[in-house]
Amino acid sequence: MTQFESDMQAVRTELINMWELVYLQLSKAKESLINFDKDLAREVVQKEKRVNAYELKIDRDCENIFALFCPVAVDLRFLLAVLKINNNLERIGDIADGIAKYIVDSPIKYDRSMLETAEVIRMFDDSLDILKDTRVAFENENTLLARTIFSRDEVLDDINRKADQEIAKYIQSNPQNINEALSTLSIIRKLERVGDQSKNIAEEIIFYIEAKVLKHFKSS
């Protein structure tokens, strides 16, 4: 394996490790919300620094590869995709951190019936599944799986669109919980953005892999 190949593989591995950390962060944010686990929420906030460290290292490593090897064609597309996915993952990490901070700051446990009526739990589950499948699509170079993300993101958009009405109904019946209800609405908005970031990731996966397939087709 050449130094170039080794460096490219290292960047790929770093990105996958970051993906797994961001998934874990979002999963823990979900659990901390459901169980009102402030310690777990604080852990998410603390580990956001690791997500940021991954982003900086991947950016720096990609810059070094550009400077040393001047990659072209498919290799260039791969690195451009990595840089954009890296940024998308960092933003999802920020979202998990933001959700966790709501739990840390809340004086009372979030009403489970409100979370279910507003489909917050479903949004978490769908967001986690989408995030996992983007990683699988990247690792396995599976554009078919990547393309499923677009329609699945629309489901999150639909829940988000209905959220205002559902939360308004809840506040009318439970005015004493208005702060938690409004925080829940903010959490829904954040989860909708997880779908948007995952859709952007899927686009980058398709951008890179289809160029690679086209190259092999032309050379065969």
C-alpha positions, -999 to 999 in steps of 0.1 A, spaced: 0 0 0 14 34 -10 15 64 14 -14 80 -5 -35 48 -2 -27 46 35 -36 82 41 -69 78 22 -78 47 42 -70 65 74 -93 94 66 -121 69 57 -116 51 90 -116 84 110 -149 94 93 -166 61 101 -154 64 138 -168 99 139 -201 86 124 -204 60 152 -197 86 179 -223 110 166 -248 81 164 -240 73 200 -244 109 210 -279 112 194 -289 78 209 -279 90 244 -297 122 239 -329 102 232 -324 80 263 -317 110 285 -349 127 273 -371 96 278 -356 87 313 -349 123 323 -313 112 330 -294 144 336 -261 125 341 -264 109 307 -273 143 292 -242 159 307 -221 131 292 -234 140 258 -225 176 264 -191 167 276 -184 144 246 -193 170 221 -157 181 224 -147 147 209 -170 152 179 -154 186 173 -119 171 176 -128 145 150 -140 172 126 -108 193 130 -85 162 125 -104 150 94 -103 185 79 -66 187 86 -58 153 72 -77 160 40 -58 193 36 -25 174 40 -35 149 13 -45 177 -10 -11 194 -4 10 163 -7 -6 143 -35 -29 167 -55 -56 140 -59 -77 140 -91 -108 123 -105 -125 98 -82 -100 104 -54 -107 141 -55 -144 134 -54 -139 111 -24 -121 137 -4 -146 164 -13 -174 141 -1 -155 133 31 -151 170 39 -188 177 34 -199 146 53 -175 156 81 -193 189 84 -227 174 83 -218 149 111 -204 178 132 -237 196 128 -256 165 139 -233 163 169 -242 199 177 -279 189 175 -274 160 200 -256 184 223 -283 210 220 -310 184 229 -290 172 259 -287 207 272 -325 210 273 -326 180 296 -298 193 318 -317 227 322 -352 213 327 -365 213 363 -391 186 356 -393 154 336 -408 157 301 -444 143 299 -442 109 281 -477 114 267 -466 147 251 -435 131 236 -456 103 221 -485 125 208 -460 149 191 -441 118 178 -408 129 193 -398 93 201 -406 82 165 -386 111 152 -356 100 173 -359 64 161 -363 74 125 -333 99 128 -311 72 143 -321 47 116 -314 72 89 -280 81 104 -271 45 107 -281 37 71 -260 66 57 -230 51 74 -238 16 60 -243 31 25 -210 48 27 -191 18 40 -207 -6 15 -209 20 -14 -246 14 -17 -263 41 -36 -297 23 -35 -296 26 3 -284 62 1 -314 71 -21 -339 58 5 -328 86 28 -347 112 7 -382 98 12 -374 90 48 -364 126 55 -399 136 42 -414 116 71 -395 138 96 -406 169 77 -442 158 80 -440 153 118 -423 187 121 -451 204 102 -477 189 125 -458 197 156 -470 232 162 -507 221 163 -499 191 186 -479 212 210 -504 240 211 -531 215 221 -509 201 248 -502 236 262 -540 244 263 -545 213 284 -513 216 305 -504 253 308 -482 245 338 -458 227 315 -455 254 289 -417 256 292 -412 219 286 -437 219 258 -418 247 240 -385 229 246 -401 198 230 -410 219 200 -374 230 197 -362 194 200 -386 184 171 -371 212 150 -336 199 158 -345 163 148 -359 176 116 -325 190 109 -309 157 115 -329 145 85 -318 174 65 -281 168 73 -285 131 66 -301 139 32 -270 160 25 -248 131 34 -267 108 11 -262 132 -18 -225 132 -12 -223 94 -10 -241 92 -44 -219 119 -58 -188 100 -50 -199 64 -57 -215 70 -90 -183 88 -102 -164 57 -91 -187 33 -110 -186 55 -141 -148 53 -140 -148 15 -138 -174 13 -166 -153 35 -189 -121 15 -183 -137 -19 -188 
